[in-house]
Amino acid sequence: MMGMQLAPAQLFYDFCLDDHVPADHLLRRIDRFLDLESVRTALKPFYSSIGRPSVDPELMMRMLIVGDCMGLRSERRLCEEVHLNLAYHWFCRLGLDGNVPDHSTFSRNRHGRFRQSDILRHLFETVVERCLAEGLVGGEGLAVDASLIAADTNKQRSIPGDAWRAQDHGANAHRAVQEYLATLDDAAFGAASEVTPKFVSPSDPAAQWTGAYKGHAFFAYATNYLIDTQHAIILDVEATRAIRQAEVGAARTMLGRTAERFGLKPQHLAADSAYGSAKNLAWLVKTRQTAPHIPVIDKADRTDSTLSRVDFVYDPEQDHYTCPGGKRLVQYRRNFTTPRTGVTKDGVRFYRAKQSDCQSCELKPRCCPNTPRRRVPRDLDEDARDVARALAGTPAFKRSRHHRKKIEMLFAHLKRILKLARLRLLGPNGARDEFLLAATAQNLRRLAKLRPMPGFAGVGA
Ligand code: SF4
């Protein structure tokens, strides 16, 4: 017999919200690791002690975490979903009849007390501390990388880079422009490069016009991750302009901050060749005493089958190279009254063979076919490059190269599952907020996966 759903006649129900959230629901698994008491304490000085009670900041934090964990990118949609979804109600401690705040509450707080208190970083670090407490961070091997996230602006509304001048924008400029003007001396944004970009977006001038993906160029920010390679826990995240100098600078900032906040000093750092400049390697080896598992950027390698620099042997005690023909290459062959350093403005020394040696050498066609004598450059930080070269190819280096892929998986997860392929907020602070929240959500999901609830081992997150 066909059944028919009748309109409920009961006036009162015996209803327990907790019973209606599945035992293995992602938010239930995440909830065990979330303690927002310190968030409430950190925000307290930013609320008045008199007047009407505000929306509970813990509720807003929980809603933001729901949004990022479940890939709900719009705050308007987030409010609708929290209103309708029982599991979201349960996670936000709303009960059945709790009031969901208006979406505008989030933007007001984001530009106000959330930013003044840097509460999103506090939340991120609270979750990292929980990962440390759960034993998910080894701390010996870290990896760093950056990924481009499209800014919420497009080419049609851009202007040529030289047509945008900072001095034309004053106190009346809109928020994203003012944020950019405030970061002009910041190495992650304005001071990262003196090159005028081809196009600038007047609505978000900090967004970088980039063709790094070889396809269509677009406006983007870079999200930089520093992860522990043991379980791919994100230890730090930083928003920068989408250019290499800013990304390398962010790696240093994150390593310094991780040491300061969590006392983590890695034995080795894995990264791709973008981080393999002599200067960066020297900073890692000499300043941080960290082994660089990083391919060296070496422009001295030749691809035209002539002899490369590796064919010349350097003697650090005598400070000279010996060529394959057994001749010496030195910086100077005579003594100057005023000693010369011989260092170029790029921090390079040149070692030269004797012209008479090269002219009579049978290796000359393979060594210096187009010049009268061979000249070999040596960077001031070549010793740090030598350390990195010696590590390349070792079993530890190969393991790091394999583990480094975990960071790529986190970026793929960020864009596909958390749906952060394009930013929703404008300006450097908007990018920072979105990246911090997304990294917090990713760490919470890792915690939920790696520390499953009893009886639910192996549930994915
Ligand atoms: S050409 Fe000059 S530098 Fe090259 S191998 Fe011969 S002597 Fe040495």
Residues whose N, C-alpha, C, O or C-beta is under 5 A from the ligand:
A	BS01	SF4	C323 P324 G325 K327 A353 D357 C358 C361 L363 K364 C367 R374
